[in-house]
Amino acid sequence: MPQVKHVVGRDLFHVEPSHTVAEVARRMAQLRVGAIIVMESGRLQGIFSERDLMTRVVIERLDPEATPVGRVMTTEVVTIEESEGVEMALESMRANQCRHLPVVRGDEVIGFLSMRDLMHFELARKTEELHRMRAYVHGTA
């Protein structure tokens, strides 16, 4: 069974709670991500997502240039240990109605897993399995 650590990338992008929503939104656009981890002094503080931007900033008519992301981020964050299985990550996302999970090793955040990451991983696994099956059927395995 594949583990979360086999899926999560090496780069961990994060922002600090004092950064403005506008700064964070620009960073997310630059990285082409829908959510980003918010950390302070190496500790997880929350997650800021496109959904947070819409529901807590746009709808509330807050000024993105003046609003610190720490004021509008999601603070009740579900995490997953790097040693957990990919299926557990999918189940956790389903049960908690989220599309992103910080990956931890003990108290340390070591990565950020998205539903897209899991879909790409599973697609690659299925494609590899299909190639092996075709090779077997055609006698080239």
C-alpha positions, 0 to 999 in steps of 0.5 A, a space after each residue: 500500500 503506497 504511503 503519503 510520503 511517496 506522493 507529497 512533493 519536496 517543496 513546502 511553500 508557506 506564508 506567515 499570518 502577518 502577510 496580507 491577503 493580497 500578498 498571499 493571493 499573489 503568491 498562490 497565483 504565482 505558484 498556481 495553487 489553490 491553497 497554502 500553508 500558514 506557518 509562524 516560527 516553524 509551526 502550523 497556524 492554518 491554511 488559506 484557500 481560494 474558498 477562504 478568499 471568497 467566503 471570508 474576504 470577498 463576501 465580507 468586503 474586507 480589503 485584501 491589501 490591509 487584511 492579514 491572512 491570519 485573520 481569515 485563514 482556516 485554523 481547524 486544520 486536519 493533518 496526516 502523518 507521512 507514514 499513512 496510506 494514500 487511501 487514508 488521505 483520500 478518506 480523511 479528505 472525504 470525511 473532513 470535506 477538504 481538498 488539502 492536507 498538511 503532511 506531518 512527521 510528528 509535530 513538523 510539517 513536511 509537505 502539503 498534499 492536495 486532491 490533485 496530487 492524489 489523483 495524479 498519483 493514482 492515474 500514474 499507478 493505473 497507467 503503469 498497471 495497464 502497461 504491465 497487463 498489456 505486456 503480459 497479454 502480448 507476451 513481452 513481459 
